[in-house]
Amino acid sequence: QVQLVESGGGLVQPGGSMQLSCAAPENIFSTHFMSWYRQAPGKERVRVATITYYGTTLYADDVKGRFTISRDWDKNTAYLQMNSLEPRDTAIYYCNAKDPPSERDYWGPGTQVTVSS
């Protein structure tokens, strides 16, 4: 079973920054698009950002200019750098690895991010 290991969640004040990490097995990391999704209480899970294995990045409109997704090929890890955090960013953040041709994907267990003073 493929395991995606997330880390970096917690409590942060409005305006603060936080980085999430997602480590994947090498055979998955090298062949899959990596994404971050989030799910706020009572809401659907939505995609926040994606990075392809070409390095192309895509962002949801409400995080553009504040969040940055990246991937480290040496560590087989994807990152989500979140700046200028707002209370509306509070959610469980999930890492996703997706194989575009087959659309098979894998999920991490999720990490809670809470933005509050």
C-alpha positions as semicolon CSV with decimal commas, in nm:
position;residue;x (nm);y (nm);z (nm)
1;Q;0,000;0,000;0,000
2;V;0,134;0,340;-0,099
3;Q;0,193;0,574;0,193
4;L;0,214;0,949;0,168
5;V;0,354;1,097;0,486
6;E;0,247;1,452;0,567
7;S;0,396;1,682;0,826
8;G;0,400;2,045;0,926
9;G;0,048;2,126;1,038
10;G;-0,051;2,306;1,356
11;L;-0,168;2,640;1,490
12;V;-0,054;2,969;1,340
13;Q;-0,165;3,328;1,388
14;P;-0,327;3,526;1,108
15;G;-0,062;3,670;0,882
16;G;0,180;3,396;0,970
17;S;0,348;3,129;0,759
18;M;0,364;2,753;0,763
19;Q;0,517;2,484;0,545
20;L;0,362;2,145;0,485
21;S;0,564;1,847;0,363
22;C;0,456;1,528;0,186
23;A;0,701;1,243;0,146
24;A;0,623;0,975;-0,111
25;P;0,789;0,653;-0,230
26;E;1,034;0,727;-0,509
27;N;0,845;0,525;-0,772
28;I;0,531;0,725;-0,699
29;F;0,694;1,064;-0,663
30;S;0,876;1,040;-0,996
31;T;0,570;0,942;-1,199
32;H;0,282;1,127;-1,039
33;F;0,155;1,481;-1,018
34;M;0,163;1,602;-0,658
35;S;-0,118;1,812;-0,516
36;W;-0,247;1,958;-0,194
37;Y;-0,615;1,961;-0,115
38;R;-0,796;2,099;0,185
39;Q;-1,126;2,038;0,356
40;A;-1,278;2,290;0,593
41;P;-1,544;2,185;0,845
42;G;-1,875;2,125;0,673
43;K;-1,729;2,180;0,327
44;E;-1,610;1,965;0,040
45;R;-1,248;1,879;-0,020
46;V;-1,100;2,117;-0,277
47;R;-0,772;2,131;-0,459
48;V;-0,532;2,400;-0,343
49;A;-0,227;2,350;-0,562
50;T;-0,069;2,103;-0,804
51;I;0,281;2,053;-0,935
52;T;0,343;1,826;-1,233
53;Y;0,656;1,619;-1,284
54;Y;0,754;1,886;-1,538
55;G;0,745;2,147;-1,265
56;T;0,434;2,324;-1,387
57;T;0,228;2,464;-1,103
58;L;-0,142;2,536;-1,069
59;Y;-0,319;2,716;-0,786
60;A;-0,669;2,778;-0,665
61;D;-0,764;3,143;-0,706
62;D;-0,793;3,209;-0,334
63;V;-0,433;3,105;-0,262
64;K;-0,254;3,255;-0,561
65;G;0,026;3,483;-0,450
66;R;0,020;3,341;-0,097
67;F;0,092;2,969;-0,135
68;T;0,376;2,802;-0,323
69;I;0,397;2,435;-0,412
70;S;0,732;2,276;-0,487
71;R;0,896;1,936;-0,508
72;D;1,238;1,809;-0,405
73;W;1,350;1,522;-0,629
74;D;1,635;1,426;-0,397
75;K;1,402;1,383;-0,100
76;N;1,094;1,262;-0,291
77;T;0,902;1,527;-0,106
78;A;0,646;1,787;-0,206
79;Y;0,601;2,106;-0,010
80;L;0,334;2,366;0,035
81;Q;0,465;2,697;0,162
82;M;0,178;2,903;0,297
83;N;0,224;3,274;0,366
84;S;-0,014;3,548;0,478
85;L;-0,239;3,288;0,632
86;E;-0,597;3,382;0,708
87;P;-0,859;3,220;0,931
88;R;-1,039;3,098;0,617
89;D;-0,733;2,883;0,542
90;T;-0,818;2,670;0,843
91;A;-0,875;2,314;0,722
92;I;-0,737;1,966;0,709
93;Y;-0,477;1,960;0,433
94;Y;-0,429;1,642;0,232
95;C;-0,144;1,541;0,008
96;N;-0,238;1,369;-0,318
97;A;-0,031;1,186;-0,578
98;K;-0,200;1,125;-0,912
99;D;-0,097;0,933;-1,224
100;P;-0,251;1,138;-1,507
101;P;-0,288;0,863;-1,769
102;S;-0,472;0,621;-1,542
103;E;-0,607;0,880;-1,296
104;R;-0,510;0,644;-1,017
105;D;-0,433;0,843;-0,709
106;Y;-0,317;0,813;-0,351
107;W;-0,393;1,021;-0,044
108;G;-0,216;1,110;0,274
109;P;-0,402;1,094;0,608
110;G;-0,428;1,473;0,633
111;T;-0,279;1,733;0,863
112;Q;-0,473;2,000;1,050
113;V;-0,390;2,364;0,988
114;T;-0,558;2,615;1,217
115;V;-0,521;2,989;1,165
116;S;-0,635;3,171;1,474
117;S;-0,527;3,439;1,717
